[in-house]
Amino acid sequence: MHRPGADPSMMVPEDFLCDFCMHHWTPKRPMVEGHRGSLICGSCLTVAYTAVHVLGTGEPAPDGTTCLLCLSHKDGPHWQSDAVEARPRVCADCLNQAARQLEKDRDSDWTRPAGP
């Protein structure tokens, strides 16, 4: 997400906000972009990946809801943010894809959460 009022021709890190917690991008808070500019930060990715893939506590998305990153409805487990009013969801597939992207990012020290 882009900060409301941001100038598209002069974007700065503070203009890029995680859709799941609304914190802005920093070198210590890497982000992965989904469709239509949606963003998930490394911190939210860690929490979501842990819930869905490590602990198995992800919930299926109700009919008619979609993953914010891929814009698709999938029947598998999702993680839903409680940090923002819109309570966006991210699917297990997008969590895997985002984890792969951040692990490959040489500027990020993000690592995939391991099991208990």
N, C-alpha and C positions, 0 to 999 in steps of 0.2 A: 504494500500500500504506500502511496505517497502522502506526505503530510499535506493536509488541506492548505491551499494558498501557495504551495511550492511553485516556483517558476520552472517549467519543464526545460527551458533552455539553459538554466543555471543550477542544476541539481547538486546538492551537497549531501554528505552522509546523513545529516540530521533530517533530510527530507524522505528517507527510506525507512518505513516503519514495519515492524513485524505485525502481521494481521492477527496474531494469536496473543500478543502481550502489549503491543503498541510501543515497544522500545525501539529506538532508532539504531541504525547500523553503526558499528564501530569495528576496528580491527579485532577487538576481543569478543565481539558479538557478530560472527559471520552470518550471512543469510543465503538462502536458496530461493530462487524465484520460480513461481508456478505460472499458470496461465493468467493472462491479462494483468500482469504486474503483482500478483499476490506474492507474499513473502512469508517465510518462516525462518526465525532466527535459530542459531545453534542451541540456545538455552531451551527454547520450546521444543525443538527437535529432540533433544536429550530426554525431556520429560515425556513427550509423546511416544518416542521409540521405546523407552523403558516400559511404559504402560502397555503398549500394544504387543511388542515383540518379546520383551523380557518377562514381564509379569503376567501377560495374557489377560489384562483387565480392559482391553478395548471393547467398545460396544458397537453392535451393528447400527448403521444409520437408518433412521426411520424412512419409510417410503417417501419419495419426493424431495429428500435432502441430498445434497451433493458435497463432494470434497472440494474445499476452497482452492486447492492447488491444481487439480486436474479437471474440475468442473463436471465430474461424472458421478453417477450414483453407483456404488459398489456394495454388494451384500456383506462383505467381510468386515472385520473389526475396524473401528475408527477411534480417534482421540478427539475429544471436544474441549476447547479452551473455556475456562471459567473466568479468565482474566479480563475479557471484554464483553460488552453487552450483547453483541451479535452472536457470541458463542460459536465461532466457526469450527468446522470439522476438517480433519485430514485423514485420508484412508491409509491402510497398511502399505499399499503399493507405493504411494507417494512418500511415505516415511522411508521405505527402503531406497527409493531413488534419491531422495534428498540426502540420506546418510552416505550413499556412494559418492555423491557430488562433493560433500564437505570433506570426506576422507581423502579425496583426490586433490583438494585445494591446497597448494603448497603454502599459501599464506595463512592457513587456518591450522590450529592445533586441535581441532575437534576430533574426538574419537567416538566410535560407536559404543554405546553402553553394553556391558557384558552382563551375563546372567548372575543371579545371586550366589 
